């Protein structure tokens, strides 16, 4: 075997090693992407669960949420600030969820599942008033998506709207 043959063999072995390394790196990147998406999914659901837990276990917060959805203008200043903070927290969670789905770092299915609820919330009297006043506190990309959600929801036939919308738009019992 000549030196030229040994050089060719060395180049071949190096090429195989580089190819194996590239395959290994591709597998590692894919596994890391899955792990990142799982972490993102967990963080988003944890934030939503925390907000839902607050509404489920705190009667004052739940009453405030219901009252604010029906008629935000009827809340006193402190109640309005509290309602606004709850809704802002929810919308920031959704903004994060939307962005992560948009860039491929999050679960697109999770965002699609929450999208309907965003439409319900922001087409109530109080939710819509909040949206108009707090529009600029949300990222531009998400604002565009939310505007589309609201328009789709408002153009839906009345029989396509759900019980949650009906409950939040009806007056308080006894009123």
N, C-alpha and C positions, 0 to 999 in steps of 0.2 A: 504494500500500500504506500503510495507516494504522499508527499506532504500536501499536494493539491487535493488528493482524495481525502486525507484527514481533515483538511480545511472545509471541504464540502460536507463531510459528515458532521463536523462541528456546527456548521451553519444550519444543517437540517435539525440536529438535536436542539439547538437554540430556538429555532422556529417552533418546534413541538412544545418546548417548555413555555414559550411566550403564549402560544395558543391555549395551553392548559391553564396558565395564569389568568388569561382573559376570560375563559369560561368560569373559572372559580370566582373571579371578581363580579361577573355578571350575576352569578347565583347569590353572592353575598349582597349585592345591591338590591336584588329582587326581594330577598328576605328582609332587608332593612326597610324597604318601602312598605312591605306588609306590616312590619312591626310599627312603623311610624303611623300608618293608617289606623291600626288597632289602638294605638295610644291616643290619637286624635279622636276617634270614635268614643273611647272611654271618657275623655275629658269633656267632650260636648254632652254626652248623656249624663255625666255626673253633674254638670252645671244645670241642665234642664231638670234633673231629678231634685236637685237642691231647691230650685225655685218652686217646683211642683209640691215638694214636701212642705215648704213654707205655707203655700196656699192650702194644703190639705190639713195641716195641723194648727194653723193660727187663724182662728175665727175672724179676728180683726182684719188680717191681711186678705182673707177670702172675701169678706164683706166689702172691703175697699175695692178689690179687683172687680167684683160684680157691679158695684155701684158706679165705679169709674167707667166700665164698659158701657153701661146704660146711659150715663149722663155725667161726664167729667166736669162740666160747667157747674153742676149742682154741689160739687165737693167744696169744702172750705179750703183755705190756702194750704194748711198743713196736710190735709188729706190729698189734695191735688199733687203736692210735692211727693208724697209717699207713693201715690198711684203712678206718677210719672217715673219715679225711680224704679218701681217694679217693672213697668213696661219697657223702660230703657234697658234694664238688665236683660229682659227677655229678648229684645231686639238685638242687643250686642251679641248675645249667644247665637242668635240666628244669623247675624252678619258673619260671625266667625265660621259657622257651619257652612254657609253659602260660599265664602271665600275658599275654605279648605276643599270643598267639593269642586269648585271652579278650577283650582290649580292642581287637582289630582292628589292632594295630600289627605283628603277626607273622604268620607263615605257619601257618594252622591245619593244613594237610596235614603240615607238618614235625612238629608236636606229635602228630598222630594216628599218624604212622609210629613215633615214639619211645615212644608210650604202651604198646605191647606189651612192649617191652624193660623198661620200668619195672616192669610186672607180673611179668615173669620174675625180675628182680633181687630184688624185695621179697617174693617168695614162696619164695625159697630159704631154707634154715635160717638162714644167716648174715645175709642181707638182711633177713629178717623180724625177727630179733633187733635188728639195727641200727635198723630203722624204729621198733620199740617204744621203744628208748632215746633216739632222736633226733627223735621225732615233733614236739616243740615247736620245733625249730630250722628248721622249714619253715613258710612262710606258711599261714595258715588256709585260704584258698581252695584252695590246692594240696593241702593235707592231705586235704580233703574229696574232691577228685578222685582222689587216690592211694588213699584208702580204698575208693572205688568200684571202681577198677581191680583192687585186691587181691581184693575180694569176687567180682568177675566171674571172675577167674582161678581162685580157689579153688573156685568152683562149676562150673567147666568139667569136662566128662567127661574121664577120664584119656586117652582116645585123641586129645583135642584139644590136649593139652600137647605141647610140641615137644622136639627133641633137646637143645637148650641146657638146658632145665629138667632133663631126665634126666641130663645130664652133670654138672651142678652139684649134683645130689642124690645121685649115686652115690658110694660110698666111694672113697678113693684106691686105685689099683692096689696090690695086695699087702697091703691091710688087710682 
